[in-house]
Amino acid sequence: MYLSRIRISARDLIIAALAFLVLLLASCGFADLRSIGLTTTPAEPYQILPYANSSVILYFDTEMMVKETEGVLQILSPSGTVEGDLKWEGNGRVLHFIPASSWSKGLRYVLKISGNVYSRDGREFFISRDIPFYAMAKLPLPYLVSSYPADGASTEAFIPGESMLSLRFSLPMDRESTVAALSCDGLDQKNPDFIEHYIEWSDDDRVLSIRPANALYAWTVYKWSITEKALSRDGAPLARTASGRFITDQDEVFPVVVKVIPLINGAHNSALWGSWIPFDINLENGLGPEQAIGVEFNKPMDIERLRSSFSFDPPLSGRVEIISSLSAIYIPDRNPDPETLYTMRISGEARDERGLKMGDDYTLVFSSDLPFLRVLSLAFDEGSPRVFYEPEKAEVFTVLTDEADGVMRFTIRFSLCFSPEAQREGTPRITLVPFFPGTLASLNLRFVRWLGPDLLRMEWEGAECTKAGEPHYYKLTLPGGRGGINNGEGSYLNEENYFYFEAVKK
């Protein structure tokens, strides 16, 4: 293995050292190590600025780089950074901070300067100063001593006119700024009468009491807060924001439904049901035609909420009438559907007049006290009497028919009586039309009469009798549903009924 040897003479070492020294001296010759001079207003900690809009001022002994210098300046208050405008004077040597809002009397501020600053001649200097100061006066700051109810306390719902919240301060307070700084659930501070009627001061303006116009809701959390914008009588701001909450959950009885009954309209007038008269002791026994639903509560209710608290499944449209603070009546727009189960629901969001909710929905299942209309019999009395009881839908009947004029005569007996009004309307919805074959001519209604409130007699003419090998059929249709045949008392056929008549020569 071979090792290379490097020989450095003493002469070479001296030359290298001299070159390094020259370079070092040359670089020091271009650096300006002078400091940058700075004085301030305020100059010493805890000085007092004389006016509400006095400037905080920085004085430099040389012209400064504007943007970099502005970035190291901050004015702080207990609530955060103070906003303001910056203005330069003296050819970039004097920087003014002008507050956007007036200084608060007695509030402790801090002038904070921290960071690198640069002069126009290229010097750089790090500055770090914290100077606390006041404006106009060094005053004691007010603070909230206590509140009633205490934060998180349980209390009862207040009666209008009674004190809802009381705040005690350490110093007499400025009324206008303190009320403006207060925020509280349940208060309407936009009301022009708010201060005059709902605010009360006592103990030389150390105690502020709020009296709400309306009762508070029970079982409800109410929150309040007051900010540093509240000033003492001398103008010092509140030392810190204060807040709290209380719950109105003491000694309250929940509202409940105690009675639900069917009602009929009458002529008398009662305190609980007005002109309506109880028809039965319980709605579960059924709701009949032209009847309403009466609901009684154990305590006075919030009327406006109650109006929108009723619902039905299947739907049963109607309106709510409030008869008294303890009772409401639901009046359907129409009769309930026959032989139908309904579920009535009163929302748990319904409240009593002091705001306590029912909590759980109240539900009641009841049936319609209306039967469906049915066809009890069809009678064909040409020749020997023939009566068919409870005919089935689509059943075929042989009808003896006058061959000359093609008259078919029959009587329908219904399961319920028809009102006089329904009888006078006639039965235009009942039809008898050709079915088979398609070439048969249309029939004409010749005669229709009610023989009794449940007996309908009809005669149709123009029927063609069955021929050898070619039966002739006609279809009798009685429409069902709410839009079909109605007896005027709320009952109708559950579904369309239809029967087939074969016209046979007598």
C-alpha angles and dihedrals in degrees: 000000000000125000120205115222124213116202118199116188125215089246091060092051093053093050092051093049092050091051092053091049091052092052092049094051092047093055093049090054092064098049121091107207097178116129124238114246119229135179127173145203109252089041100182133036116275096014116150123236108224102223140041090244100034115146126240105227135201117198117198125189092223140034110281138210101256105211097043093046095049090054095065096055125095135163113204133194130181089268097049141271117358114230120224149134128271122221129182126211138167097047094302096317101103123055120191124198109202113191116236089220128030118274113261114243112247096008117132113235130182128217104211122189116177130156146042119315127194131210125214091248090062102262120141124203134173115227128190121175135151114191118176115206144165133221124232095335143010100234133169110258118236119236137186109265099186146335133216120242089036119236109288094007125146118233140161124265108271125242113234110271095029121108112272099181134006125194122193119201131196093235137030107277135220103249101212098048093042094053090046091052093051122096121183135165112247096030126111103206091170088068106103090218093052099100094040098049108022104037125073127181126200143162093048091311094307094114123058117192126188121208111189121218092227134038115267120246114260121237090025132127113233120195130198137179139178124201135212088265086085107098133201118240087263092053101258114140125239109277093234142349114274129199142167146161139218135193125226097214106120126117099344128149114214117237113248138175110254102176140016118184139162115252136198125204114257142168101252127082126225132181093238104038105017111209092348122102125210109252098185138001095246136027090219086077089068145275116253135197118299090008130133133206120246119203123191124195132200094236140018112290137214098260099204094051091045092057091065098038100085123093136161137205114234091030118265108180120210146118136269121235119193110216098172138347088269101043140052131181125213110208114194118221089225141010116283118260112270119263092000130141114226130192114211115201129191109195119245086226089075108114137199118244090272093054103258110145125226086230102203124054114255112227132184128180116212136164131233111256090216125099124213117256114250138185106246098183148350116216126197109187104177109120106347116009113262121187125182114197123213094352116207122240113269091015115153121230132189110229121194106229134194103246094205099058099009095235118175116192126192142151125220120207115200127204093237136040120255119230118245088251092054091048092051090053089063123212107280090151093067110090136185112195137165113272107172134052102021092225094071115118123241121267128235125221104241104174137007127173140156107237089185137347090280101029123084121186119199136179124190126187135202098055118149116221123234115272128207108293093358118085117198117216132190128192122226112201128192109185118226137202129060091306094050132074109335126185092216092248097081100272124118139160112289090224140354114295120206135172135184123234122199109207107224124180114250 
